[in-house]
Amino acid sequence: MDDTRNPQDRLEGISYTTDTVQELLAGVSFPIDARALAQHLEDRDAPVPVAEGIRTSGVDTFDGIEDVMAVVGGYAV
């Protein structure tokens, strides 16, 4: 794997459903800053590219699950 790629690039082709993301976000109070959200995801054993994608997304504050879904590239099913 090319380590110079943006973590967001590694999320391509991976689909996270809204239910999966909601499980990972259990206990999160929105709005939440990206660093705190990434730490929460790591604490919940989320896939590393998800936490890295949040941390490096360029988004300072996430206002809800929709913001998180936009970054992790998930599709609601």
ZALO-844157 format. One record per atom (N, C-alpha, C): residue number from 1; residue in one letter; atom name; z, y, x. Coordinates in Angstrom, 2 decimals, always signed. Each point is the difference from the previous one (the first is absolute). Example, Ala and Ser with C-alpha at 12.3 -4.5 7.8 and 13.67 -1.06 7.14 Angstrom:
// residues 2
@pos = 1&code = a&site = N&w = +7.80&v = -5.69&u = +13.19
@pos = 1&code = a&site = CA&w = +0.00&v = +1.19&u = -0.89
@pos = 1&code = a&site = C&w = +0.00&v = +1.20&u = +0.90
@pos = 2&code = s&site = N&w = -0.72&v = +1.05&u = -0.35
@pos = 2&code = s&site = CA&w = +0.06&v = +1.19&u = +0.82
@pos = 2&code = s&site = C&w = +0.73&v = +1.09&u = -0.77
//
This chain:
// residues 77
@pos = 1&code = m&site = N&w = +0.00&v = -1.18&u = +0.84
@pos = 1&code = m&site = CA&w = +0.00&v = +1.18&u = -0.84
@pos = 1&code = m&site = C&w = +0.00&v = +1.24&u = +0.88
@pos = 2&code = d&site = N&w = -0.73&v = +1.00&u = -0.39
@pos = 2&code = d&site = CA&w = -0.08&v = +1.26&u = +0.72
@pos = 2&code = d&site = C&w = +1.21&v = +0.84&u = -0.36
@pos = 3&code = d&site = N&w = +0.93&v = +0.19&u = +0.93
@pos = 3&code = d&site = CA&w = +1.23&v = +0.74&u = -0.25
@pos = 3&code = d&site = C&w = -0.23&v = +1.49&u = -0.17
@pos = 4&code = t&site = N&w = -1.20&v = +0.51&u = +0.27
@pos = 4&code = t&site = CA&w = -0.27&v = +1.42&u = -0.13
@pos = 4&code = t&site = C&w = -0.36&v = +0.37&u = -1.43
@pos = 5&code = r&site = N&w = -0.17&v = -1.00&u = -0.85
@pos = 5&code = r&site = CA&w = -0.35&v = +0.28&u = -1.40
@pos = 5&code = r&site = C&w = +1.20&v = +0.58&u = -0.73
@pos = 6&code = n&site = N&w = -0.28&v = +0.80&u = -0.97
@pos = 6&code = n&site = CA&w = +1.03&v = +0.54&u = -0.87
@pos = 6&code = n&site = C&w = +0.57&v = -1.13&u = -0.85
@pos = 7&code = p&site = N&w = +1.33&v = -0.08&u = -0.19
@pos = 7&code = p&site = CA&w = +0.56&v = -1.06&u = -0.86
@pos = 7&code = p&site = C&w = -0.63&v = -0.05&u = -1.38
@pos = 8&code = q&site = N&w = -0.42&v = +1.14&u = -0.52
@pos = 8&code = q&site = CA&w = -0.66&v = +0.03&u = -1.31
@pos = 8&code = q&site = C&w = -1.25&v = -0.87&u = +0.02
@pos = 9&code = d&site = N&w = -0.72&v = -0.02&u = +1.14
@pos = 9&code = d&site = CA&w = -1.20&v = -0.80&u = +0.11
@pos = 9&code = d&site = C&w = +0.30&v = -1.49&u = -0.16
@pos = 10&code = r&site = N&w = +1.16&v = -0.44&u = +0.47
@pos = 10&code = r&site = CA&w = +0.36&v = -1.40&u = -0.09
@pos = 10&code = r&site = C&w = +0.34&v = -0.40&u = -1.43
@pos = 11&code = l&site = N&w = +0.16&v = +0.96&u = -0.89
@pos = 11&code = l&site = CA&w = +0.29&v = -0.32&u = -1.40
@pos = 11&code = l&site = C&w = -1.26&v = -0.32&u = -0.77
@pos = 12&code = e&site = N&w = -1.16&v = +0.35&u = +0.54
@pos = 12&code = e&site = CA&w = -1.25&v = -0.25&u = -0.70
@pos = 12&code = e&site = C&w = -0.15&v = -1.49&u = -0.24
@pos = 13&code = g&site = N&w = -0.40&v = -0.35&u = -1.19
@pos = 13&code = g&site = CA&w = -0.20&v = -1.39&u = -0.34
@pos = 13&code = g&site = C&w = +1.26&v = -0.69&u = -0.49
@pos = 14&code = i&site = N&w = +1.13&v = +0.70&u = +0.06
@pos = 14&code = i&site = CA&w = +1.25&v = -0.56&u = -0.50
@pos = 14&code = i&site = C&w = +0.30&v = +0.67&u = -1.33
@pos = 15&code = s&site = N&w = +0.28&v = -0.78&u = -0.99
@pos = 15&code = s&site = CA&w = +0.27&v = +0.56&u = -1.32
@pos = 15&code = s&site = C&w = +1.48&v = -0.19&u = -0.35
@pos = 16&code = y&site = N&w = +0.65&v = +1.08&u = -0.28
@pos = 16&code = y&site = CA&w = +1.39&v = -0.04&u = -0.45
@pos = 16&code = y&site = C&w = +0.01&v = +0.43&u = -1.46
@pos = 17&code = t&site = N&w = +0.51&v = -0.85&u = -0.87
@pos = 17&code = t&site = CA&w = +0.05&v = +0.34&u = -1.41
@pos = 17&code = t&site = C&w = +1.13&v = +0.98&u = -0.25
@pos = 18&code = t&site = N&w = -0.06&v = +0.66&u = -1.12
@pos = 18&code = t&site = CA&w = +1.07&v = +0.92&u = -0.38
@pos = 18&code = t&site = C&w = +1.32&v = -0.74&u = -0.06
@pos = 19&code = d&site = N&w = +0.00&v = -1.22&u = -0.52
@pos = 19&code = d&site = CA&w = +1.25&v = -0.78&u = -0.07
@pos = 19&code = d&site = C&w = +0.58&v = -0.26&u = +1.38
@pos = 20&code = t&site = N&w = -0.85&v = -0.36&u = +0.95
@pos = 20&code = t&site = CA&w = +0.46&v = -0.26&u = +1.36
@pos = 20&code = t&site = C&w = +0.61&v = +1.25&u = +0.60
@pos = 21&code = v&site = N&w = -0.68&v = +1.11&u = -0.16
@pos = 21&code = v&site = CA&w = +0.50&v = +1.26&u = +0.56
@pos = 21&code = v&site = C&w = +1.29&v = +0.40&u = -0.70
@pos = 22&code = q&site = N&w = +0.09&v = -0.18&u = -1.31
@pos = 22&code = q&site = CA&w = +1.23&v = +0.33&u = -0.72
@pos = 22&code = q&site = C&w = +1.17&v = -0.82&u = +0.52
@pos = 23&code = e&site = N&w = -0.23&v = -1.27&u = +0.32
@pos = 23&code = e&site = CA&w = +1.06&v = -0.84&u = +0.57
@pos = 23&code = e&site = C&w = +0.46&v = +0.56&u = +1.34
@pos = 24&code = l&site = N&w = -0.94&v = +0.40&u = +0.83
@pos = 24&code = l&site = CA&w = +0.35&v = +0.56&u = +1.30
@pos = 24&code = l&site = C&w = +0.73&v = +1.34&u = -0.13
@pos = 25&code = l&site = N&w = -0.27&v = +0.72&u = -1.08
@pos = 25&code = l&site = CA&w = +0.59&v = +1.32&u = -0.19
@pos = 25&code = l&site = C&w = +1.31&v = -0.04&u = -0.78
@pos = 26&code = a&site = N&w = +0.49&v = -1.19&u = -0.33
@pos = 26&code = a&site = CA&w = +1.25&v = -0.11&u = -0.75
@pos = 26&code = a&site = C&w = +1.10&v = +0.79&u = +0.72
@pos = 27&code = g&site = N&w = +0.66&v = +0.87&u = -0.74
@pos = 27&code = g&site = CA&w = +1.08&v = +0.81&u = +0.56
@pos = 27&code = g&site = C&w = -0.42&v = +1.33&u = +0.56
@pos = 28&code = v&site = N&w = -1.30&v = +0.28&u = +0.03
@pos = 28&code = v&site = CA&w = -0.49&v = +1.29&u = +0.52
@pos = 28&code = v&site = C&w = +0.11&v = +1.05&u = -1.09
@pos = 29&code = s&site = N&w = +0.53&v = +1.16&u = +0.38
@pos = 29&code = s&site = CA&w = +0.04&v = +1.16&u = -0.89
@pos = 29&code = s&site = C&w = -1.06&v = +0.97&u = +0.47
@pos = 30&code = f&site = N&w = -0.93&v = +0.31&u = -0.89
@pos = 30&code = f&site = CA&w = -1.06&v = +0.96&u = +0.31
@pos = 30&code = f&site = C&w = +0.45&v = +1.38&u = -0.42
@pos = 31&code = p&site = N&w = -0.46&v = +1.03&u = +0.68
@pos = 31&code = p&site = CA&w = -0.86&v = -0.02&u = +1.18
@pos = 31&code = p&site = C&w = +0.77&v = -0.50&u = +1.23
@pos = 32&code = i&site = N&w = -0.77&v = -0.53&u = +0.97
@pos = 32&code = i&site = CA&w = +0.57&v = -0.52&u = +1.24
@pos = 32&code = i&site = C&w = -0.94&v = +0.34&u = +1.14
@pos = 33&code = d&site = N&w = +0.58&v = +0.36&u = +1.16
@pos = 33&code = d&site = CA&w = -0.87&v = +0.34&u = +1.12
@pos = 33&code = d&site = C&w = -0.54&v = -1.27&u = +0.64
@pos = 34&code = a&site = N&w = -1.10&v = +0.14&u = +0.70
@pos = 34&code = a&site = CA&w = -0.74&v = -1.14&u = +0.54
@pos = 34&code = a&site = C&w = +0.85&v = -0.83&u = +0.96
@pos = 35&code = r&site = N&w = +0.77&v = +0.65&u = +0.85
@pos = 35&code = r&site = CA&w = +0.82&v = -0.76&u = +0.97
@pos = 35&code = r&site = C&w = +1.04&v = -0.85&u = -0.72
@pos = 36&code = a&site = N&w = +0.66&v = +0.55&u = -0.99
@pos = 36&code = a&site = CA&w = +1.00&v = -0.76&u = -0.75
@pos = 36&code = a&site = C&w = -0.65&v = -1.14&u = -0.78
@pos = 37&code = l&site = N&w = -1.17&v = +0.26&u = -0.56
@pos = 37&code = l&site = CA&w = -0.71&v = -1.04&u = -0.75
@pos = 37&code = l&site = C&w = -0.43&v = -1.13&u = +0.93
@pos = 38&code = a&site = N&w = -0.53&v = +0.34&u = +1.17
@pos = 38&code = a&site = CA&w = -0.41&v = -1.02&u = +0.96
@pos = 38&code = a&site = C&w = +1.20&v = -0.84&u = +0.42
@pos = 39&code = q&site = N&w = +1.13&v = +0.64&u = +0.22
@pos = 39&code = q&site = CA&w = +1.21&v = -0.74&u = +0.37
@pos = 39&code = q&site = C&w = +0.43&v = -0.93&u = -1.12
@pos = 40&code = h&site = N&w = -0.05&v = +0.48&u = -1.23
@pos = 40&code = h&site = CA&w = +0.35&v = -0.84&u = -1.16
@pos = 40&code = h&site = C&w = -0.91&v = -1.22&u = -0.06
@pos = 41&code = l&site = N&w = -1.28&v = +0.23&u = +0.20
@pos = 41&code = l&site = CA&w = -0.96&v = -1.11&u = -0.04
@pos = 41&code = l&site = C&w = +0.28&v = -1.01&u = +1.10
@pos = 42&code = e&site = N&w = +0.32&v = +0.48&u = +1.19
@pos = 42&code = e&site = CA&w = +0.35&v = -0.91&u = +1.09
@pos = 42&code = e&site = C&w = +1.25&v = -0.80&u = -0.35
@pos = 43&code = d&site = N&w = +0.98&v = +0.67&u = -0.59
@pos = 43&code = d&site = CA&w = +1.24&v = -0.67&u = -0.39
@pos = 43&code = d&site = C&w = -0.25&v = -1.08&u = -1.06
@pos = 44&code = r&site = N&w = -1.06&v = +0.19&u = -0.79
@pos = 44&code = r&site = CA&w = -0.36&v = -0.96&u = -1.05
@pos = 44&code = r&site = C&w = -1.00&v = -1.04&u = +0.51
@pos = 45&code = d&site = N&w = -0.23&v = -0.01&u = +1.31
@pos = 45&code = d&site = CA&w = -0.92&v = -0.96&u = +0.63
@pos = 45&code = d&site = C&w = -1.43&v = +0.11&u = -0.52
@pos = 46&code = a&site = N&w = -0.42&v = +1.25&u = -0.26
@pos = 46&code = a&site = CA&w = -1.39&v = +0.24&u = -0.38
@pos = 46&code = a&site = C&w = -0.89&v = -0.33&u = +1.20
@pos = 47&code = p&site = N&w = -1.26&v = -0.35&u = -0.25
@pos = 47&code = p&site = CA&w = -0.92&v = -0.22&u = +1.13
@pos = 47&code = p&site = C&w = -0.03&v = +1.23&u = +0.90
@pos = 48&code = v&site = N&w = +0.02&v = -0.23&u = +1.30
@pos = 48&code = v&site = CA&w = +0.05&v = +1.10&u = +0.98
@pos = 48&code = v&site = C&w = -1.08&v = +1.04&u = -0.24
@pos = 49&code = p&site = N&w = -1.26&v = -0.38&u = -0.28
@pos = 49&code = p&site = CA&w = -1.02&v = +1.04&u = -0.22
@pos = 49&code = p&site = C&w = +0.31&v = +0.91&u = -1.18
@pos = 50&code = v&site = N&w = +0.75&v = -0.49&u = -0.99
@pos = 50&code = v&site = CA&w = +0.35&v = +0.84&u = -1.15
@pos = 50&code = v&site = C&w = +0.96&v = +1.10&u = +0.45
@pos = 51&code = a&site = N&w = +1.07&v = -0.38&u = +0.68
@pos = 51&code = a&site = CA&w = +0.97&v = +1.01&u = +0.47
@pos = 51&code = a&site = C&w = -0.66&v = +0.96&u = +0.98
@pos = 52&code = e&site = N&w = -0.82&v = -0.53&u = +0.91
@pos = 52&code = e&site = CA&w = -0.69&v = +0.86&u = +0.97
@pos = 52&code = e&site = C&w = -0.97&v = +0.93&u = -0.71
@pos = 53&code = g&site = N&w = -0.68&v = -0.52&u = -1.02
@pos = 53&code = g&site = CA&w = -0.95&v = +0.81&u = -0.75
@pos = 53&code = g&site = C&w = +0.68&v = +1.16&u = -0.69
@pos = 54&code = i&site = N&w = +1.18&v = -0.25&u = -0.55
@pos = 54&code = i&site = CA&w = +0.77&v = +1.07&u = -0.65
@pos = 54&code = i&site = C&w = +0.42&v = +1.02&u = +1.06
@pos = 55&code = r&site = N&w = +0.52&v = -0.49&u = +1.10
@pos = 55&code = r&site = CA&w = +0.52&v = +0.88&u = +1.06
@pos = 55&code = r&site = C&w = -1.10&v = +0.88&u = +0.59
@pos = 56&code = t&site = N&w = -1.20&v = -0.52&u = +0.12
@pos = 56&code = t&site = CA&w = -1.08&v = +0.74&u = +0.66
@pos = 56&code = t&site = C&w = -1.03&v = +0.56&u = -0.97
@pos = 57&code = s&site = N&w = +0.33&v = +0.00&u = -1.28
@pos = 57&code = s&site = CA&w = -0.96&v = +0.41&u = -1.03
@pos = 57&code = s&site = C&w = -0.33&v = +1.48&u = +0.00
@pos = 58&code = g&site = N&w = +0.87&v = +0.80&u = +0.59
@pos = 58&code = g&site = CA&w = -0.20&v = +1.45&u = -0.07
@pos = 58&code = g&site = C&w = +0.62&v = +0.60&u = -1.25
@pos = 59&code = v&site = N&w = +0.56&v = -0.85&u = -0.86
@pos = 59&code = v&site = CA&w = +0.69&v = +0.46&u = -1.21
@pos = 59&code = v&site = C&w = +1.46&v = +0.20&u = +0.37
@pos = 60&code = d&site = N&w = +0.53&v = +1.19&u = -0.27
@pos = 60&code = d&site = CA&w = +1.39&v = +0.28&u = +0.33
@pos = 60&code = d&site = C&w = +0.97&v = -0.55&u = -1.04
@pos = 61&code = t&site = N&w = -0.36&v = +0.15&u = -1.27
@pos = 61&code = t&site = CA&w = +0.88&v = -0.40&u = -1.09
@pos = 61&code = t&site = C&w = -0.77&v = -0.80&u = -1.03
@pos = 62&code = f&site = N&w = +0.57&v = -1.11&u = -0.42
@pos = 62&code = f&site = CA&w = -0.59&v = -0.83&u = -1.04
@pos = 62&code = f&site = C&w = +0.75&v = +0.28&u = -1.30
@pos = 63&code = d&site = N&w = -0.75&v = +0.35&u = -1.03
@pos = 63&code = d&site = CA&w = +0.60&v = +0.38&u = -1.28
@pos = 63&code = d&site = C&w = +0.13&v = -1.16&u = -0.97
@pos = 64&code = g&site = N&w = -0.66&v = -1.11&u = +0.27
@pos = 64&code = g&site = CA&w = +0.07&v = -1.15&u = -0.91
@pos = 64&code = g&site = C&w = -0.85&v = -1.14&u = +0.51
@pos = 65&code = i&site = N&w = +0.01&v = -1.08&u = -0.76
@pos = 65&code = i&site = CA&w = -0.74&v = -1.20&u = +0.40
@pos = 65&code = i&site = C&w = -1.49&v = +0.26&u = +0.15
@pos = 66&code = e&site = N&w = -0.53&v = +0.93&u = -0.78
@pos = 66&code = e&site = CA&w = -1.43&v = +0.30&u = +0.10
@pos = 66&code = e&site = C&w = -0.35&v = +0.50&u = +1.40
@pos = 67&code = d&site = N&w = +0.88&v = +0.83&u = +0.57
@pos = 67&code = d&site = CA&w = -0.23&v = +0.49&u = +1.36
@pos = 67&code = d&site = C&w = +0.04&v = -1.14&u = +1.01
@pos = 68&code = v&site = N&w = +0.93&v = -0.92&u = -0.20
@pos = 68&code = v&site = CA&w = +0.13&v = -1.14&u = +0.91
@pos = 68&code = v&site = C&w = -1.25&v = -0.88&u = -0.13
@pos = 69&code = m&site = N&w = -0.42&v = -0.27&u = -1.22
@pos = 69&code = m&site = CA&w = -1.17&v = -0.85&u = -0.23
@pos = 69&code = m&site = C&w = -1.24&v = +0.61&u = +0.65
@pos = 70&code = a&site = N&w = -0.12&v = +1.32&u = -0.05
@pos = 70&code = a&site = CA&w = -1.16&v = +0.65&u = +0.60
@pos = 70&code = a&site = C&w = -0.06&v = -0.25&u = +1.50
@pos = 71&code = v&site = N&w = +1.14&v = -0.10&u = +0.65
@pos = 71&code = v&site = CA&w = +0.04&v = -0.22&u = +1.45
@pos = 71&code = v&site = C&w = -0.19&v = -1.47&u = +0.35
@pos = 72&code = v&site = N&w = +0.67&v = -0.89&u = -0.72
@pos = 72&code = v&site = CA&w = -0.08&v = -1.40&u = +0.39
@pos = 72&code = v&site = C&w = -1.28&v = -0.67&u = -0.50
@pos = 73&code = g&site = N&w = -0.80&v = +0.71&u = -0.77
@pos = 73&code = g&site = CA&w = -1.29&v = -0.52&u = -0.41
@pos = 73&code = g&site = C&w = +0.11&v = -1.09&u = -1.05
@pos = 74&code = g&site = N&w = +1.08&v = +0.00&u = -0.74
@pos = 74&code = g&site = CA&w = +0.19&v = -1.03&u = -1.01
@pos = 74&code = g&site = C&w = -0.82&v = +0.27&u = -1.24
@pos = 75&code = y&site = N&w = -0.14&v = -1.02&u = -0.76
@pos = 75&code = y&site = CA&w = -0.72&v = +0.11&u = -1.26
@pos = 75&code = y&site = C&w = +0.91&v = -0.49&u = -1.11
@pos = 76&code = a&site = N&w = +0.16&v = +0.78&u = -1.03
@pos = 76&code = a&site = CA&w = +0.83&v = -0.41&u = -1.13
@pos = 76&code = a&site = C&w = -0.74&v = -1.10&u = -0.76
@pos = 77&code = v&site = N&w = +0.66&v = -1.09&u = -0.23
@pos = 77&code = v&site = CA&w = -0.58&v = -1.09&u = -0.76
@pos = 77&code = v&site = C&w = +0.97&v = -0.45&u = -1.07
//
